[in-house]
């Protein structure tokens, strides 16, 4: 039960002749509070129904008015209790209007203009409360605005830096594209030159092929083979002569056989000089015994002569 219901229960049990102990147990009021409620009830009998209704409405003004309870407690009909409540609200609003008159120092014109503006734009109490809530948040909104402005300034600087970087990258890409175009042109020129060289090679191969099939080329080839064979034969005779000289030098001079030993010092200059002198002497003796025609042919070959006698 709420407070008015408990008070009404106190009066009801009092009129029924119940003891204070039972009333206290049923309403959970102290004896002192019960006495006050009973005394107030006895004193209110001298007040008018209207006054008593106003007091009940005022006592319960935080909640919705319980008109039925007031009607039962004062033993009045519904029309009468509704009239009392309507008059109570009018008087209450007049008190509020009097407060506004006092706050505006009698200048209700501005207040009425404000009221008309609210009515014109369909602004109700909920909108006003929302505006009041926003007004209380203005300092926080200002702080947030400054913070966002600072972040926005930082972001703008970062965007400018990124744009600068992108511009630099764009320039680098343009330069790279130019270099790539030059490289492509050089590659194309190289391909052209390669194709030209390939054509020259093909032409040369065709020429070489036609030359090989010609009689003059075949005669020249046969002549060259003969000269090479003859040259090799002469070189063979010369080599045979050199081997003969070397053999005779080692046989006649056993002291030089040491040079054939793998452990011999190849840089033993005195011994080498002696061997060369002995080999030259053997060569002179060899010249005296060989056919002079062969020696002359060997000399021609060594000098690069083409025509042999």
LUMNUDO-753773 format. One record per residue (C-alpha): residue in three letters; x, y negated, z. Coordinates in Angstrom, 2 decimals. Each point is the difference from the previous one (the first is absolute). Example, Ala and Ser with C-alpha at 12.3 -4.5 7.8 and 13.67 -1.06 7.14 Angstrom:
// LUMNUDO-753773
+------+---------+---------+---------+
! code !      px !      py !      pz !
+------+---------+---------+---------+
!  ALA !   12.30 !    4.50 !    7.80 !
!  SER !    1.37 !   -3.44 !   -0.66 !
+------+---------+---------+---------+
//
This chain:
// LUMNUDO-753773
+------+---------+---------+---------+
! code !      px !      py !      pz !
+------+---------+---------+---------+
!  UNK !    0.00 !    0.00 !    0.00 !
!  UNK !    1.08 !   -3.56 !   -0.64 !
!  UNK !   -0.04 !   -2.71 !    2.67 !
!  UNK !   -3.54 !   -1.40 !   -0.68 !
!  UNK !   -1.47 !    3.52 !    0.04 !
!  UNK !    1.66 !    0.73 !    3.35 !
!  UNK !   -1.32 !   -3.26 !    1.43 !
!  UNK !   -3.51 !    0.81 !   -1.20 !
!  UNK !    0.30 !    3.46 !    1.61 !
!  UNK !    0.91 !   -1.68 !    3.30 !
!  UNK !   -3.20 !   -2.12 !   -0.12 !
!  UNK !   -2.10 !    2.97 !   -1.06 !
!  UNK !    1.21 !    2.21 !    2.87 !
!  UNK !   -0.34 !   -2.95 !    2.41 !
!  UNK !   -3.64 !   -0.50 !   -0.99 !
!  UNK !   -0.57 !    3.76 !    0.44 !
!  UNK !    1.25 !   -0.26 !    3.58 !
!  UNK !    3.22 !    2.00 !   -0.46 !
!  UNK !    2.82 !   -0.41 !    2.57 !
!  UNK !    3.15 !   -1.95 !   -0.73 !
!  UNK !    2.07 !    3.20 !    0.13 !
!  UNK !   -2.03 !    1.65 !   -2.79 !
!  UNK !    0.14 !   -3.17 !   -2.07 !
!  UNK !    3.79 !   -0.20 !    0.43 !
!  UNK !    0.41 !    3.64 !   -0.97 !
!  UNK !   -2.19 !   -0.37 !   -3.11 !
!  UNK !    1.50 !   -3.28 !   -1.25 !
!  UNK !    3.55 !    0.28 !    1.34 !
!  UNK !   -0.33 !   -3.51 !    1.53 !
!  UNK !    1.27 !   -1.03 !    3.42 !
!  UNK !   -2.54 !   -0.91 !    2.73 !
!  UNK !    1.04 !   -3.65 !   -0.27 !
!  UNK !   -0.64 !   -0.06 !   -3.77 !
!  UNK !   -3.36 !    1.73 !    0.49 !
!  UNK !   -1.04 !   -2.64 !    2.56 !
!  UNK !    0.97 !   -2.80 !   -2.36 !
!  UNK !   -2.00 !    1.53 !   -2.86 !
!  UNK !   -3.05 !    0.42 !    2.26 !
!  UNK !    0.29 !   -3.58 !    1.34 !
!  UNK !    0.34 !   -1.38 !   -3.52 !
!  UNK !   -3.11 !    1.93 !   -0.95 !
!  UNK !   -1.97 !   -1.37 !    2.94 !
!  UNK !    1.17 !   -3.54 !   -0.76 !
!  UNK !   -0.88 !    0.34 !   -3.69 !
!  UNK !   -3.65 !    0.56 !    0.82 !
!  UNK !   -0.36 !   -3.74 !    0.45 !
!  UNK !    1.52 !   -0.63 !   -3.50 !
!  UNK !   -2.08 !   -0.10 !   -3.19 !
!  UNK !   -0.01 !    2.91 !   -2.41 !
!  UNK !    1.81 !   -2.15 !   -2.59 !
!  UNK !    2.81 !   -0.84 !    2.42 !
!  UNK !    0.39 !    3.62 !    1.03 !
!  UNK !    0.10 !    1.06 !   -3.67 !
!  UNK !    2.67 !   -2.61 !   -0.73 !
!  UNK !    2.10 !    1.35 !    2.87 !
!  UNK !   -0.32 !    3.56 !   -1.26 !
!  UNK !    0.91 !   -1.08 !   -3.56 !
!  UNK !    3.02 !   -1.90 !    1.31 !
!  UNK !    1.16 !    2.92 !    2.16 !
!  UNK !   -0.04 !    2.26 !   -3.05 !
!  UNK !    1.25 !   -2.50 !   -2.60 !
!  UNK !    3.06 !    2.09 !   -1.01 !
!  UNK !   -2.27 !    2.83 !   -1.26 !
!  UNK !   -3.14 !    0.08 !   -2.06 !
!  UNK !   -2.92 !   -1.21 !    2.14 !
!  UNK !   -2.10 !    2.84 !    1.37 !
!  UNK !   -3.41 !   -1.70 !   -0.45 !
!  UNK !   -1.85 !    3.13 !    1.09 !
!  UNK !    1.82 !    0.11 !    3.33 !
!  UNK !   -0.70 !   -3.71 !    0.59 !
!  UNK !   -3.65 !    0.54 !   -0.90 !
!  UNK !   -0.29 !    2.90 !    2.48 !
!  UNK !    1.90 !   -1.73 !    2.80 !
!  UNK !   -2.04 !   -3.23 !   -0.25 !
!  UNK !   -3.24 !    1.78 !   -0.86 !
!  UNK !   -0.63 !   -2.10 !   -3.11 !
!  UNK !   -1.20 !    0.88 !   -3.50 !
!  UNK !    2.13 !    0.27 !   -3.14 !
!  UNK !   -1.20 !   -3.29 !   -1.50 !
!  UNK !    0.88 !   -1.86 !    3.20 !
!  UNK !    3.42 !    1.57 !    0.39 !
!  UNK !    0.75 !   -0.74 !   -3.71 !
!  UNK !   -1.02 !   -3.65 !    0.53 !
!  UNK !    2.30 !   -0.23 !    3.03 !
!  UNK !    2.88 !    1.48 !   -1.92 !
!  UNK !   -0.55 !   -2.35 !   -2.97 !
!  UNK !   -0.06 !   -3.01 !    2.31 !
!  UNK !    3.10 !    1.28 !    1.79 !
!  UNK !    1.91 !    0.23 !   -3.28 !
!  UNK !   -1.12 !   -3.49 !   -1.03 !
!  UNK !    1.13 !   -1.49 !    3.29 !
!  UNK !    3.27 !    1.96 !   -0.23 !
!  UNK !    0.66 !   -1.29 !   -3.54 !
!  UNK !   -0.85 !   -3.51 !    1.09 !
!  UNK !    2.70 !    0.32 !    2.64 !
!  UNK !    2.41 !    1.04 !   -2.73 !
!  UNK !   -1.10 !   -2.93 !   -2.15 !
!  UNK !    0.52 !   -2.31 !    2.98 !
!  UNK !    3.56 !    1.34 !    0.35 !
!  UNK !    0.66 !   -0.66 !   -3.67 !
!  UNK !   -1.43 !   -3.53 !    0.39 !
!  UNK !    2.35 !   -0.56 !    2.92 !
!  UNK !    3.04 !    1.37 !   -1.87 !
!  UNK !   -0.71 !   -2.20 !   -3.05 !
!  UNK !   -0.65 !   -3.02 !    2.24 !
!  UNK !   -3.46 !   -0.47 !   -1.45 !
!  UNK !    1.14 !    0.14 !   -3.64 !
!  UNK !   -2.16 !    2.87 !   -1.20 !
!  UNK !    0.12 !   -1.26 !   -3.59 !
!  UNK !    3.37 !    1.62 !   -0.66 !
!  UNK !   -1.13 !    3.21 !    1.66 !
!  UNK !   -3.18 !    0.06 !   -2.10 !
!  UNK !    1.98 !   -0.69 !   -3.16 !
!  UNK !    2.27 !    2.90 !    0.91 !
!  UNK !   -3.02 !    2.20 !    0.62 !
!  UNK !   -1.54 !   -0.99 !   -3.35 !
!  UNK !    3.28 !    0.80 !   -1.79 !
!  UNK !    0.09 !    3.42 !    1.63 !
!  UNK !   -3.61 !    0.59 !   -0.99 !
!  UNK !    0.71 !   -1.20 !   -3.58 !
!  UNK !    2.84 !    2.50 !   -0.51 !
!  UNK !   -1.79 !    2.82 !    1.87 !
!  UNK !    2.68 !    0.13 !    2.69 !
!  UNK !   -1.19 !    1.92 !    3.04 !
!  UNK !    1.43 !    0.52 !    3.45 !
!  UNK !    2.01 !    3.03 !   -1.12 !
!  UNK !    1.75 !   -2.11 !   -2.66 !
!  UNK !    0.77 !   -2.71 !    2.56 !
!  UNK !    1.45 !    2.56 !    2.37 !
!  UNK !    2.13 !    1.39 !   -2.79 !
!  UNK !    1.25 !   -3.50 !   -0.83 !
!  UNK !    0.79 !   -0.52 !    3.68 !
!  UNK !    1.91 !    3.26 !    0.06 !
!  UNK !    1.97 !   -1.07 !   -3.06 !
!  UNK !    0.66 !   -3.41 !    1.56 !
!  UNK !    1.52 !    1.73 !    3.03 !
!  UNK !    2.27 !    1.90 !   -2.36 !
!  UNK !    1.28 !   -3.12 !   -1.79 !
!  UNK !    3.35 !   -0.06 !    1.93 !
!  UNK !    0.57 !    3.64 !   -0.85 !
!  UNK !   -1.04 !   -0.65 !   -3.61 !
!  UNK !    2.48 !   -2.91 !   -0.17 !
!  UNK !    2.80 !    2.20 !    1.36 !
!  UNK !   -0.89 !    2.72 !   -2.47 !
!  UNK !   -0.11 !   -2.58 !   -2.82 !
!  UNK !    3.50 !   -1.24 !    0.92 !
!  UNK !    1.28 !    3.57 !    0.18 !
!  UNK !   -1.53 !    0.91 !   -3.35 !
!  UNK !    1.33 !   -3.24 !   -1.52 !
!  UNK !    3.49 !    0.87 !    1.22 !
!  UNK !   -0.27 !    3.51 !   -1.40 !
!  UNK !   -1.36 !   -1.43 !   -3.25 !
!  UNK !    2.97 !   -2.35 !   -0.24 !
!  UNK !    2.39 !    2.90 !    0.56 !
!  UNK !   -1.88 !    2.05 !   -2.58 !
!  UNK !    0.20 !   -2.83 !   -2.52 !
!  UNK !    3.76 !   -0.21 !    0.50 !
!  UNK !    0.29 !    3.75 !   -0.44 !
!  UNK !   -2.12 !   -0.20 !   -3.17 !
!  UNK !    2.26 !   -2.73 !   -1.35 !
!  UNK !    3.07 !    2.11 !    0.79 !
!  UNK !   -1.57 !    3.00 !   -1.71 !
!  UNK !   -0.89 !   -2.13 !   -3.02 !
!  UNK !    3.60 !   -1.22 !   -0.16 !
!  UNK !    1.26 !    3.59 !    0.17 !
!  UNK !   -2.48 !    1.04 !   -2.71 !
!  UNK !    1.16 !   -2.91 !   -2.16 !
!  UNK !    3.63 !    1.10 !    0.42 !
!  UNK !   -0.94 !    3.58 !   -0.82 !
!  UNK !   -1.92 !   -1.24 !   -3.05 !
!  UNK !    3.08 !   -1.89 !   -1.22 !
!  UNK !    2.15 !    3.08 !    0.56 !
!  UNK !   -2.48 !    2.12 !   -1.94 !
!  UNK !    0.00 !   -2.51 !   -2.85 !
!  UNK !    3.81 !    0.05 !   -0.09 !
!  UNK !    0.01 !    3.80 !    0.11 !
!  UNK !   -2.55 !    0.10 !   -2.83 !
!  UNK !    2.24 !   -2.27 !   -2.08 !
!  UNK !    3.02 !    2.21 !    0.67 !
!  UNK !   -2.07 !    3.07 !   -0.78 !
!  UNK !   -1.04 !   -1.54 !   -3.33 !
!  UNK !    3.66 !   -0.71 !   -0.83 !
!  UNK !    0.95 !    3.55 !    0.96 !
!  UNK !   -2.82 !    1.41 !   -2.13 !
!  UNK !    1.21 !   -2.10 !   -2.93 !
!  UNK !    3.58 !    1.29 !    0.50 !
!  UNK !   -1.28 !    3.58 !    0.23 !
!  UNK !   -1.97 !   -0.51 !   -3.21 !
!  UNK !    3.11 !   -1.39 !   -1.71 !
!  UNK !    2.01 !    2.98 !    1.28 !
!  UNK !   -2.63 !    2.39 !   -1.39 !
!  UNK !    0.19 !   -1.83 !   -3.32 !
!  UNK !    3.81 !    0.26 !   -0.03 !
!  UNK !   -0.17 !    3.71 !    0.93 !
!  UNK !   -2.44 !    0.62 !   -2.82 !
!  UNK !    2.30 !   -1.86 !   -2.38 !
!  UNK !    3.01 !    2.06 !    1.16 !
!  UNK !   -2.01 !    3.19 !   -0.37 !
!  UNK !   -0.86 !   -0.99 !   -3.54 !
!  UNK !    3.69 !   -0.67 !   -0.70 !
!  UNK !    0.91 !    3.38 !    1.47 !
!  UNK !   -2.63 !    1.69 !   -2.13 !
!  UNK !    1.27 !   -1.83 !   -3.06 !
!  UNK !    3.58 !    0.97 !    0.86 !
!  UNK !   -1.05 !    3.62 !    0.51 !
!  UNK !   -1.74 !   -0.06 !   -3.36 !
!  UNK !    3.11 !   -1.46 !   -1.59 !
!  UNK !    2.20 !    2.56 !    1.76 !
!  UNK !   -2.30 !    2.79 !   -1.06 !
!  UNK !    0.06 !   -1.16 !   -3.62 !
!  UNK !    3.79 !   -0.34 !    0.17 !
!  UNK !    0.41 !    3.52 !    1.33 !
!  UNK !   -2.00 !    1.29 !   -2.89 !
!  UNK !    2.16 !   -1.90 !   -2.53 !
!  UNK !    2.89 !    1.70 !   -1.85 !
!  UNK !    2.49 !   -2.75 !    0.92 !
!  UNK !   -0.69 !    0.51 !    3.69 !
!  UNK !    0.48 !    3.75 !   -0.32 !
!  UNK !    3.31 !   -0.52 !   -1.83 !
!  UNK !    1.17 !   -2.46 !    2.65 !
!  UNK !   -1.01 !    2.43 !    2.76 !
!  UNK !    1.93 !    2.85 !   -1.65 !
!  UNK !    3.05 !   -2.23 !   -0.44 !
!  UNK !   -0.13 !   -1.10 !    3.63 !
!  UNK !   -0.22 !    3.60 !    1.18 !
!  UNK !    3.00 !    0.94 !   -2.05 !
!  UNK !    2.06 !   -2.92 !    1.35 !
!  UNK !   -0.99 !    0.84 !    3.55 !
!  UNK !    0.97 !    3.63 !   -0.46 !
!  UNK !    3.29 !   -1.05 !   -1.52 !
!  UNK !    0.61 !   -2.42 !    2.85 !
!  UNK !   -0.74 !    2.73 !    2.54 !
!  UNK !    2.39 !    2.36 !   -1.75 !
!  UNK !    2.75 !   -2.63 !    0.13 !
!  UNK !   -0.72 !   -0.73 !    3.65 !
!  UNK !    0.20 !    3.75 !    0.65 !
!  UNK !    3.48 !    0.12 !   -1.55 !
!  UNK !    1.07 !   -3.00 !    2.02 !
!  UNK !   -1.30 !    1.60 !    3.21 !
!  UNK !    1.80 !    3.21 !   -0.86 !
!  UNK !    3.19 !   -1.95 !   -0.48 !
!  UNK !   -0.42 !   -1.73 !    3.37 !
!  UNK !   -0.61 !    3.33 !    1.76 !
!  UNK !    3.06 !    1.48 !   -1.69 !
!  UNK !    2.17 !   -2.93 !    1.13 !
!  UNK !   -1.33 !    0.31 !    3.57 !
!  UNK !    0.61 !    3.77 !    0.08 !
!  UNK !    3.53 !   -0.30 !   -1.38 !
!  UNK !    0.87 !   -2.79 !    2.47 !
!  UNK !   -1.13 !    2.07 !    3.03 !
!  UNK !    1.77 !    3.17 !   -1.27 !
!  UNK !    3.27 !   -1.79 !   -0.65 !
!  UNK !   -0.14 !   -1.99 !    3.25 !
!  UNK !   -1.22 !    2.25 !    2.87 !
!  UNK !    0.35 !   -2.82 !    2.49 !
!  UNK !   -3.09 !   -1.67 !   -1.51 !
!  UNK !   -2.18 !    3.08 !    0.72 !
!  UNK !   -0.48 !   -1.52 !    3.48 !
!  UNK !   -2.41 !   -2.49 !   -1.64 !
!  UNK !   -2.40 !    2.91 !   -0.73 !
!  UNK !   -0.34 !    0.75 !    3.70 !
!  UNK !   -3.38 !   -1.31 !    1.37 !
!  UNK !    1.83 !   -1.30 !    3.09 !
!  UNK !    2.37 !   -2.09 !   -2.10 !
!  UNK !   -0.03 !   -3.79 !    0.45 !
!  UNK !   -1.41 !   -1.49 !   -3.21 !
!  UNK !    1.62 !   -3.33 !    0.92 !
!  UNK !    3.56 !    1.36 !    0.14 !
!  UNK !    1.23 !   -2.62 !   -2.48 !
!  UNK !    3.68 !    1.05 !   -0.29 !
!  UNK !   -0.92 !    3.57 !   -0.87 !
!  UNK !   -2.66 !   -1.17 !   -2.40 !
!  UNK !    2.46 !   -2.30 !   -1.74 !
!  UNK !    2.46 !    2.87 !   -0.44 !
!  UNK !   -2.75 !    2.22 !   -1.41 !
!  UNK !   -1.04 !   -2.68 !   -2.51 !
!  UNK !    3.62 !   -0.39 !   -1.15 !
!  UNK !    0.32 !    3.76 !   -0.48 !
!  UNK !   -3.34 !    0.11 !   -1.86 !
!  UNK !    1.12 !   -2.83 !   -2.33 !
!  UNK !    3.20 !    1.93 !   -0.76 !
!  UNK !   -2.05 !    3.12 !   -0.73 !
!  UNK !   -2.30 !   -2.11 !   -2.25 !
!  UNK !    3.00 !   -1.22 !   -1.99 !
!  UNK !    1.17 !    3.57 !   -0.50 !
!  UNK !   -3.53 !    1.04 !   -0.96 !
!  UNK !   -0.15 !   -2.69 !   -2.67 !
!  UNK !    3.09 !    1.43 !   -1.61 !
!  UNK !   -1.59 !    3.42 !   -0.51 !
!  UNK !   -3.62 !   -0.74 !   -1.02 !
!  UNK !   -1.38 !   -0.74 !   -3.42 !
!  UNK !    0.35 !   -3.77 !   -0.67 !
!  UNK !   -3.28 !   -0.06 !   -1.94 !
!  UNK !   -1.92 !    1.01 !    3.14 !
!  UNK !    1.76 !   -2.70 !    2.06 !
!  UNK !   -0.92 !   -2.60 !   -2.60 !
!  UNK !   -3.64 !    1.10 !    0.01 !
!  UNK !   -0.10 !   -0.22 !    3.79 !
!  UNK !    1.42 !   -3.50 !   -0.16 !
!  UNK !   -2.65 !   -1.10 !   -2.45 !
!  UNK !   -2.78 !    1.34 !    2.21 !
!  UNK !    1.39 !   -1.74 !    3.13 !
!  UNK !    0.11 !   -3.30 !   -1.88 !
!  UNK !   -3.62 !    0.35 !   -1.12 !
!  UNK !    0.81 !    0.43 !   -3.67 !
!  UNK !   -2.90 !    1.29 !   -2.08 !
!  UNK !    1.79 !    1.10 !   -3.18 !
!  UNK !    2.46 !    2.85 !    0.50 !
!  UNK !    2.60 !    1.00 !   -2.62 !
+------+---------+---------+---------+
//
